Amino acid sequence: MRARAYAVHLLTASGVVAAFLAVAELFREAPDERVVFAWLVVAVLIDAVDGPLARAWDVKRLAPDINGRTIDDIVDYLTFTFIPLLLVWRMGWVPFAPGTPGAVWIAPALIASLLGFANVGAKDEAAGYFRGFPSYWNIAAFYAGLAFYAWGETGQWLNGVALLALAALTVSPVRFLHPNLAPRPWKLPVMLGAFAWLALLIGMLLVYRQVPGWAVALSLIYPVFYAALSILIDPRKLSRG
């Protein structure tokens, strides 16, 4: 049982390998965003299963000398924040990038997300909520690329404004559901919807620079559902009502 618990820590830590390979792709002269996103998907899948395994196998008690939360936060910051935002900058999906002036759009998100990760109240595990925008910058980057390839320079400016708005939401008191910790009976539809949405995004990734408009519109259904549900079933909101 102890060996199994330590294996979960290794699984969580393996996400850093996906992070390394994603950055390695960005070092190429002509990086392929699809490869970067593919490694980020690997990191998402690891993150989706390690938490439930840790709780099911009582990892905190059986492997207490290693803090899995610390490993998880480091890997998550790299794969959910740093690398996706580096991708946006490297590919020129915001104005003035890839150049030093382009960092004006990226720096607020990097800092806000870091503050979010360091906030002791960022995750309300009992209620199943994140405080603030939960640093889903990998998703923001995915749609930023779609906007750039669809609208060019206009897409760059839209992306810049969107990143600044999401950075502000990251340090705001709004709350979003934690998919793995969503309350019943919502956990099952939230998780099934998330995996169906991920499958759709992977399909879109195969034709990333030529994704049809109907597919983009279809892919936005789940994020709208997730955001709306986060607001509607927030226990704090319901208690005030």
Secondary structure as GFF3:
##gff-version 3
##sequence-region A 1 241
A	DSSP	alpha_helix	2	13	.	.	.	ID=ss1
A	DSSP	alpha_helix	15	26	.	.	.	ID=ss2
A	DSSP	alpha_helix	33	56	.	.	.	ID=ss3
A	DSSP	alpha_helix	59	62	.	.	.	ID=ss4
A	DSSP	alpha_helix	68	76	.	.	.	ID=ss5
A	DSSP	pi_helix	77	82	.	.	.	ID=ss6
A	DSSP	alpha_helix	83	90	.	.	.	ID=ss7
A	DSSP	three_ten_helix	100	102	.	.	.	ID=ss8
A	DSSP	alpha_helix	103	118	.	.	.	ID=ss9
A	DSSP	beta_strand	123	124	.	.	.	ID=ss10
A	DSSP	beta_strand	129	131	.	.	.	ID=ss11
A	DSSP	alpha_helix	137	151	.	.	.	ID=ss12
A	DSSP	alpha_helix	153	170	.	.	.	ID=ss13
A	DSSP	beta_strand	175	177	.	.	.	ID=ss14
A	DSSP	three_ten_helix	179	181	.	.	.	ID=ss15
A	DSSP	alpha_helix	187	206	.	.	.	ID=ss16
A	DSSP	three_ten_helix	208	210	.	.	.	ID=ss17
A	DSSP	alpha_helix	213	219	.	.	.	ID=ss18
A	DSSP	alpha_helix	221	232	.	.	.	ID=ss19
A	DSSP	alpha_helix	235	240	.	.	.	ID=ss20
###
